[in-house]
């Protein structure tokens, strides 16, 4: 890509942020505020039952005595848990954002303005996808990082009151750079893993006559219902291959941090948690994310995504205000 | 002379509806062309084909490019104002300006600010909070700040007051237009643009009925206010149209013997609006009659 193409792409992606400040600015800020509110509220509430915070400080002192690896597990686990809300919300926000990204401009006719600029349709579609894959996750990750730092600061205050060294007891076990890198990589891989779903939403928003998100949900839902009905009628069994299940499995198996590394096999309706060992590896390992890249499903999904995006570009080229 | 628009047998059908039905067009640079036609005659469809916003069949080249294949490159040299309401409503004025500046290589922020200086459009306002006239002012400032070779205006002054419309066209003519550029306008307010046009296109049922320079139009069509005692004679001379104004009979002729016409009455240049009524009006009169009968 030439420098002009890169700068155009960046402008188009900034445009997405301008267009949806609710999704990309206010939502993370509000979540950040809510998390801090509940932490502070909880601490205040706790201090009313805990005379002179004896229990709290005692617990902190005890925490300082546990072995290093458990300390790491606890601190990083807690920080991951704090970021969880951001990452779940990100997926939800992206589903709505992508399903309307090529629809709103048709609805309010501003497509005529955008098409009067020397920007190709593939560039436009690309800017929406890159916003969902890179820019939005970066914003939410930043918000999660800020939250983690604030939580650590609060914890440090309590640590000082308890007479322990917050640097060695909280900050170092948190192994922040590694934590952030794991989260960043996880988000990147997650974006690729969910790309066929993202691309489907973009595709629907490029042609749906109205309420693209309903269309995007209704079409696969109807297909999987038909598959069910057909399979029940023809062989009186549940279908081997069902679109709805594939989509839900993909959505469910791609979220970080909650289930990276938890390969919960649900065949035969049995959930086998036996081999899930709750260790640092569950969320602090790069290989969990990289493993996704080795799955054939990842690459099949990306091919499907590519086809759907090509379809979206085709429709964008033909779309006008009517 | 380089051609801005070249079309040969340009067609666009929507099912059975022949929106554009075989248009031949050669527009050189340095022209202001009025594309005039009744509702549903195919004006907007023709413009959309020229702008690469719709598919078509037949030959079409705009500034040497094929609009349906090459819209993004074409837009470096072409600007258009579709009609008033297409700027993104969620954006603030400064955001629209900044996006255009960053995305359009021929945009000059300085010029844009110059055009906006005397308006009430403020950078921090959201587009949805601007009045209709202010949105047009903003859009026009954006477009005039782009150093384009072809400017397409589709009903640019729809719903605006007369002061604004006058200023709009004088800006366009005095500050924007030159020999290098071409402007293509469609509008229903023919009388407002006819003084600035160099070329006239009448479109009806997807076909061009008139395709000539204004000079040629004035050369060819003559309006005669006929003296009462010559009315029968004038009718015998095969006029295109006859109307009565304050008891005077006004005839429109295609060509005709100038000396003879001078004898039977006063010769005028027909206005584009009168020409439009004469050439395209039959159906309307028929329809009106049918409606009255019903």
Interface residues (C-beta under 8 A of the other chain):
Chain A: X4 X7 X8 X11 X12 X15 X18 X19 X105 X108 X109 X110 X111 X112 X113 X114 X115 X116 X117 X118 X119 X120 X121 X123 X317 X318 X320 X321
Chain B: X48 X51 X52 X53 X54 X55 X71 X72 X73 X74 X75 X76 X79 X80 X82 X85 X86 X87 X88 X89 X90 X91 X95 X99 X100 X102 X103 X104 X105 X139
